[in-house]
Amino acid sequence: MGNDQDCQIKGIKTIQLKMHNGTIRILEDVQCVLDLTKSLILVGVLDSKGYRVTVECGVLKVVRGAFVAMKGIRKGNLYFLDGSLVTS
């Protein structure tokens, strides 16, 4: 963490993300950390799962094969997913 504190992982699950165009994407093995106030997607984890991440002109694209799986927009020094978490 940015403050050198450890956070406990409360569980691991699969989540669904609804992209800006209505497409549902599934992320598996997501670690649930209750102490975080924002959800984070780690680029290194995406890379290890076979995704390619590119950044150009303030737009982050997560690509797998020939399709864009996710997009994010830069706000300050962070990229925000152009979509939302699907809740059930």
N, C-alpha and C positions, 0 to 999 in steps of 0.2 A: 504494500500500500504506500501511498505517497507520504504518509506520516510515520512510516516504519512500524506500524502496528500489524499484527497478525489478525486475520479474520477466519472464523470457523466456517467450513463448508457444511451446510445443514442437509444437503441431499444433492443427488444428481438425477436429472430428468430430461425429457424431450419436450421442446417448446415449438410452437407455431408462430411464425411472423407473417403478417399481412403486408405485402409490399404496396407501393404507391399505385400500382396498376391493378390491384386486387388479387394478384397471385399469392398463394400461401406457400411459404418456404418452411422447412422443418430443420431445426438444429437439434442434434442429439448430444448426449453427454454434457448437458449444460449444468454447471455447478451453481447451486443456490446458496448465496451468501446474504443472510438477513441484515448484516450491518451496513451493506451498501445502500445508498439512497438512489443511485442510478444503475441501470443495467449496462454491462460492458460486454463487448464482443472483442476478443483478443485476436489480432491479426495473425499472430504466430500459430494459434490453434486452427484457424481457417487454412493457413498454409499447410499444416501437417495433415489436414483432411483432404488435400488435393485442390484447394481453391487457389486462384491467382488473384492478387490484389494490386490494383493500379490506382494512382492518384494523378489527376490532371485538372488544372484550372479550378481547384476547389471542389472537385467531385471525386469521390472514392468509389471504385467499382470492384465488386467481388465476382469473379468469373470462374465458371467451371465448364470446361469444354468450350462449346460455342455460344453458351448463353450467359447473360448477366444474371447472377443469382440475387445480388443485393446492390443497392446504391446508397451512398451517404453524401451529405452536404456539409462542407466545413463551416463551422461557427467558432470564431476565435481560433484556438489551437486544437479543437476536437472535431471529429466527424460524427454527425448524427444520422442514424439510419432513416432512410426515406420510406418509412413504414411504421407498423405498430405491432405490439404483442397481442396475439389472439388469446383471450381469456375464456375459460370454460366454466 
